[in-house]
Amino acid sequence: MARVCQVTGKKPLTGNKVSHSNIKTKRRFLPNLQTKRFFFAEEDRWVTLKVSADAIRTINKNGLASVIKQLRADGVKI
């Protein structure tokens, strides 16, 4: 799962790079991914996730336990 957020599922988008002379060539818009360690207090261990900056805000808002519960319901092994 390269360049895919484990929480939100964000992946690279494609589009055009437009030069000053309006020449269009293909390019990729990559998500803002970070490899981050979170302490999962319920299981007393560290969990490493590849998450986007948006997913870090989601974890801060909803809590790590609810996000991991949702991931496990979707079939992700954590």
TAURJO-V143133 format. One line per field, one symbol per residue. ss: DSSP state (H for helix, E for strand, L for the rest). phi: phi as a letter, one per 30 degrees, with the letter a starting at -180 (. if undefined). burial: I if it has 9 or more other ideal C-beta (glycine too) atoms within 8 Angstrom, else O. A space follows every 50 residues. Layout:
ss=???
phi=???
burial=???
This chain:
ss=LLLLLLLLLLLLEEEEEELLLLLEEEEEELLLEEEEEEEELLLLEEEEEE EEHHHHHHHHHHLHHHHHHHHHHLLLLL
phi=.dhbddccidbdccacccdddidcbdbccdddcbcbccdcddchacbcbc bddddddddddcjdddddddddddjddb
burial=OOOIIIIIOIOOOOOOOOOOOOOOOOOOOOIOIIOIOIOIOOOOOOIOII IIOIIIOIIOOOOIIOIIOOIIOOOOOO
